[in-house]
Amino acid sequence: MVMRLWRGLWCGWLSGLLLWGSGFGLAAEAETPTAAVYRLIAAISRVGTAEQGNVVSSEPSGAATTANAAHVMLDVPGMSQQTLGKHWKGRSPAEQQEFIALFTQLLSQIVFPKSAAFFHSLEMTATTERTTGQQAVVQTKLRHPKEGHIAIDYLLVRPGDTWRIRDVVLDGVSLATNLRSQFNRIITQHSYAELLRRMREKLAHATLQAAR
């Protein structure tokens, strides 16, 4: 059940992309890791839900503003480096920035709206918070009407004064690890250029679907 749910949730929203052929300000210094997680879910939930293949914003300011609010809570550069794994160091600074930009667009246009649909009407409860230096783990649980109880852990880092989410673990399976495996397979079997091509292709498809 775990792997089925994982594929249907995270992999289906981001890994599957590539295998396919506003009222939020900056976090206060004293914000806890748990508060940061709740704020991320609140921001994602405001992006909107998917209706008949189209993303519908639930706020007058539109999905872009609320997506930016969610980005504030994520360590997108760290997530990008983790998902590329051993291939990250081989990229030039310009290529690294290009990948971060594409990864950010995938989050905004596909992952956030799908996540909003998933979390809609589900009550999340934080059960445990563990902090070690500049790293933290927030364990949460929720009850899904079809899947039952689901455990979701959020791994956070604090590069400055703000806690940011770097990885999400669904019932023991890491999003970053799963994506790294998918990305590595594409690069190894094809090329890094092919990975970027698939990312751009999926973004173009998402843009076209949203415009209909």
Rosetta blueprint (number, residue, H / E / L):
1 M L
2 V H
3 M H
4 R H
5 L H
6 W H
7 R H
8 G H
9 L H
10 W H
11 C H
12 G H
13 W H
14 L H
15 S H
16 G H
17 L H
18 L H
19 L H
20 W L
21 G L
22 S L
23 G L
24 F L
25 G L
26 L L
27 A L
28 A L
29 E L
30 A L
31 E L
32 T L
33 P H
34 T H
35 A H
36 A H
37 V H
38 Y H
39 R H
40 L H
41 I H
42 A H
43 A H
44 I H
45 S H
46 R L
47 V L
48 G L
49 T E
50 A E
51 E E
52 Q L
53 G L
54 N E
55 V E
56 V E
57 S L
58 S L
59 E L
60 P L
61 S L
62 G L
63 A H
64 A H
65 T H
66 T H
67 A H
68 N H
69 A H
70 A H
71 H H
72 V H
73 M L
74 L E
75 D L
76 V H
77 P H
78 G H
79 M H
80 S H
81 Q H
82 Q H
83 T H
84 L H
85 G H
86 K H
87 H H
88 W L
89 K L
90 G L
91 R L
92 S L
93 P H
94 A H
95 E H
96 Q H
97 Q H
98 E H
99 F H
100 I H
101 A H
102 L H
103 F H
104 T H
105 Q H
106 L H
107 L H
108 S H
109 Q H
110 I H
111 V H
112 F H
113 P H
114 K H
115 S H
116 A H
117 A H
118 F H
119 F H
120 H L
121 S L
122 L L
123 E L
124 M E
125 T E
126 A E
127 T E
128 T E
129 E E
130 R E
131 T E
132 T E
133 G L
134 Q L
135 Q E
136 A E
137 V E
138 V E
139 Q E
140 T E
141 K E
142 L E
143 R E
144 H E
145 P L
146 K L
147 E L
148 G E
149 H E
150 I E
151 A E
152 I E
153 D E
154 Y E
155 L E
156 L E
157 V E
158 R L
159 P L
160 G L
161 D L
162 T L
163 W L
164 R E
165 I E
166 R E
167 D E
168 V E
169 V E
170 L E
171 D L
172 G L
173 V E
174 S E
175 L H
176 A H
177 T H
178 N H
179 L H
180 R H
181 S H
182 Q H
183 F H
184 N H
185 R H
186 I H
187 I H
188 T H
189 Q H
190 H L
191 S L
192 Y H
193 A H
194 E H
195 L H
196 L H
197 R H
198 R H
199 M H
200 R H
201 E H
202 K H
203 L H
204 A H
205 H H
206 A H
207 T H
208 L H
209 Q H
210 A H
211 A H
212 R L
